[in-house]
Amino acid sequence: MGQRVVRIAMNGVTGRMGYRQHLVRSILALREQGGLDLGDGETLWPEPVLVGRREYALRELAERHGLDADAVHTDLDAVLADPSVEIYFDAQVTSAREDALGRAIAAGKHIYTEKPTAVSAKAALALAAQAEEQGVRHGVVQDKIFLPGLRKLKRLLDGGFFGQVLSVRGEFGYWVFEGDWQEAQRPSWNYRAEDGGGIVVDMFPHWEYVLAELFGRVTSVQAHTATHIPRRVDEQGRTYDATADDAAYGIFELAGPHGPIVAQINSSWAVRVNRDELVEFQVDGTEGSAVAGLRSCRVQHRASTPKPVWNPDLPVGTSFREQWQEVPDNAEYDNGFKAQWGLFLRHVARGEPYHWDLRAGARGVQLAELGLRSAAEGRRLDVPELPR
Ligand SMILES: NC(=O)c1ccc[n+]([C@@H]2O[C@H](COP(=O)([O-])OP(=O)(O)OC[C@H]3O[C@@H](n4cnc5c(N)ncnc54)[C@H](O)[C@@H]3O)[C@@H](O)[C@H]2O)c1
């Protein structure tokens, strides 16, 4: 059998996600381990073709990582016209995605893309339909469910630990510096609605698949959004108006297997962290509860639940946190982005099932769109099931 080379056009690899998580931690990491073992004697060898606007930056990247200097391009259409390129990957700014994906699908490339897949549900669905019609394979990054903490949570759910799940509370966020006296740690377009920014557009697509895959389909959304920091300073030191939401307080109803579940998730770039991890989900069920973060997961069973009594006259004598038990790893967890890349490449090479596709991506865009509308109109909105 031997080795099969798969050439992947990677657009947006000079960015935060494109570089760190996708190029370095996924594709180059797969090469470092000798390629992706397909399990039948064949190994898939990913060959990145770097695409972008700034040739010098791409050349510098190629050189830094020992990649072929010829595999650097600034003309996307020329790369898409190259029949040796099988997959188009997109980690550009959100506003540039829809157009590039449409062109890549039309050129017959398989598609792997960051979320959100488009800025409107209509456009996201149209991309899914276009890919289905063209018969290409397609996948959307839905990395959070590959995180060790959430995989442990899934294991608890599969094992029936919770009994009936009643509610989910998620806290996500951290302080993103305004950019004046300390540099902002996120790109400035994130804070401009006209450039595809905003925390709802960024995070609701994640909450959609996390909630749907673990607990049940999201049936309604009620969101309140805020722009807590109205002016920020960009990469060039210029002050700009933050036109996008930097915090979203959302309530989601879910169709759980044993009845409705309520999920409440706060997302904010204007909050200081007093938690163990940057995202945490507390799940409460009739038989037990859990708190899952990026890596760890702690549980408290019904049988070991203390009985606190409200009495503000007495100091708290015990640490509530110490009454929880750590869930063991019991498995090796690879980087979540790399794990999902591996599954997508197997889908392309072997046709193995893969349900994190452009239609799944469209559901995330739909939830973001409805979340923003709910906030603007000040009311709860049903989330209709998207046509399959
Ligand atoms: N899966 C996740 O957890 C996750 C996390 C953060 C961001 N994202 C998504 O990844 C994408 C990239 O986000 P990022 O934080 O890496 O952004 P970034 O600003 O760091 O990178 C953006 C990339 O797009 C390129 N680009 C193309 N056209 C551009 C234009 N017109 N203006 C500016 N840059 C342009 C830039 O050169 C750069 O390579 C976004 O769609 C975002 O929603 C996903």
The ligand as an SDF file (V2000), in Angstrom:
LIG
                    3D

 44 48  0  0  0  0  0  0  0  0999 V2000
  -12.7080   27.1720   16.3500 N   0  0  0  0  0  0  0  0  0  0  0  0
  -12.3760   28.0980   17.2130 C   0  0  0  0  0  0  0  0  0  0  0  0
  -12.2920   27.8580   18.4130 O   0  0  0  0  0  0  0  0  0  0  0  0
  -12.0920   29.4890   16.7470 C   0  0  0  0  0  0  0  0  0  0  0  0
  -11.4750   30.4000   17.6200 C   0  0  0  0  0  0  0  0  0  0  0  0
  -11.1860   31.6860   17.1520 C   0  0  0  0  0  0  0  0  0  0  0  0
  -11.5080   32.0470   15.8590 C   0  0  0  0  0  0  0  0  0  0  0  0
  -12.1380   31.1490   15.0290 N   0  0  0  0  0  0  0  0  0  0  0  0
  -12.5090   31.5130   13.6460 C   0  0  0  0  0  0  0  0  0  0  0  0
  -11.3260   31.4840   12.8620 O   0  0  0  0  0  0  0  0  0  0  0  0
  -11.3480   32.5290   11.8970 C   0  0  0  0  0  0  0  0  0  0  0  0
  -10.0430   33.3390   12.0120 C   0  0  0  0  0  0  0  0  0  0  0  0
   -9.9730   33.9300   13.2930 O   0  0  0  0  0  0  0  0  0  0  0  0
   -8.5720   34.4220   13.8970 P   0  0  0  0  0  0  0  0  0  0  0  0
   -8.8480   34.7650   15.2950 O   0  0  0  0  0  0  0  0  0  0  0  0
   -7.5160   33.4270   13.5480 O   0  0  0  0  0  0  0  0  0  0  0  0
   -8.3620   35.7840   13.0550 O   0  0  0  0  0  0  0  0  0  0  0  0
   -6.9910   36.4760   12.6110 P   0  0  0  0  0  0  0  0  0  0  0  0
   -7.3520   37.8990   12.3740 O   0  0  0  0  0  0  0  0  0  0  0  0
   -5.8940   36.1530   13.5540 O   0  0  0  0  0  0  0  0  0  0  0  0
   -6.6410   35.7770   11.2260 O   0  0  0  0  0  0  0  0  0  0  0  0
   -7.3790   36.0470   10.0570 C   0  0  0  0  0  0  0  0  0  0  0  0
   -6.6720   35.5140    8.8160 C   0  0  0  0  0  0  0  0  0  0  0  0
   -7.4650   35.9050    7.6810 O   0  0  0  0  0  0  0  0  0  0  0  0
   -6.6340   36.6250    6.7460 C   0  0  0  0  0  0  0  0  0  0  0  0
   -7.4770   37.5660    6.0120 N   0  0  0  0  0  0  0  0  0  0  0  0
   -8.0310   37.3100    4.8360 C   0  0  0  0  0  0  0  0  0  0  0  0
   -8.7620   38.3420    4.4020 N   0  0  0  0  0  0  0  0  0  0  0  0
   -8.6830   39.2850    5.3200 C   0  0  0  0  0  0  0  0  0  0  0  0
   -9.2040   40.6010    5.4110 C   0  0  0  0  0  0  0  0  0  0  0  0
   -9.9940   41.0890    4.4750 N   0  0  0  0  0  0  0  0  0  0  0  0
   -8.8960   41.3080    6.5290 N   0  0  0  0  0  0  0  0  0  0  0  0
   -8.1120   40.7890    7.4930 C   0  0  0  0  0  0  0  0  0  0  0  0
   -7.5870   39.5240    7.4460 N   0  0  0  0  0  0  0  0  0  0  0  0
   -7.8550   38.8050    6.3420 C   0  0  0  0  0  0  0  0  0  0  0  0
   -5.5340   37.2180    7.5990 C   0  0  0  0  0  0  0  0  0  0  0  0
   -4.4040   37.5080    6.8270 O   0  0  0  0  0  0  0  0  0  0  0  0
   -5.2850   36.0850    8.5980 C   0  0  0  0  0  0  0  0  0  0  0  0
   -4.4850   35.0830    8.0130 O   0  0  0  0  0  0  0  0  0  0  0  0
  -12.6050   33.3450   12.1720 C   0  0  0  0  0  0  0  0  0  0  0  0
  -13.6100   32.9970   11.2550 O   0  0  0  0  0  0  0  0  0  0  0  0
  -13.0300   32.9300   13.5610 C   0  0  0  0  0  0  0  0  0  0  0  0
  -14.4440   32.9460   13.7280 O   0  0  0  0  0  0  0  0  0  0  0  0
  -12.4060   29.8910   15.4690 C   0  0  0  0  0  0  0  0  0  0  0  0
  1  2  1  0
  2  3  2  0
  2  4  1  0
  4  5  1  0
  4 44  2  0
  5  6  2  0
  6  7  1  0
  7  8  2  0
  8  9  1  0
  8 44  1  0
  9 10  1  0
  9 42  1  0
 10 11  1  0
 11 12  1  0
 11 40  1  0
 12 13  1  0
 13 14  1  0
 14 15  2  0
 14 16  1  0
 14 17  1  0
 17 18  1  0
 18 19  2  0
 18 20  1  0
 18 21  1  0
 21 22  1  0
 22 23  1  0
 23 24  1  0
 23 38  1  0
 24 25  1  0
 25 26  1  0
 25 36  1  0
 26 27  1  0
 26 35  1  0
 27 28  2  0
 28 29  1  0
 29 30  1  0
 29 35  2  0
 30 31  1  0
 30 32  2  0
 32 33  1  0
 33 34  2  0
 34 35  1  0
 36 37  1  0
 36 38  1  0
 38 39  1  0
 40 41  1  0
 40 42  1  0
 42 43  1  0
M  CHG  2   8   1  16  -1
M  END
$$$$
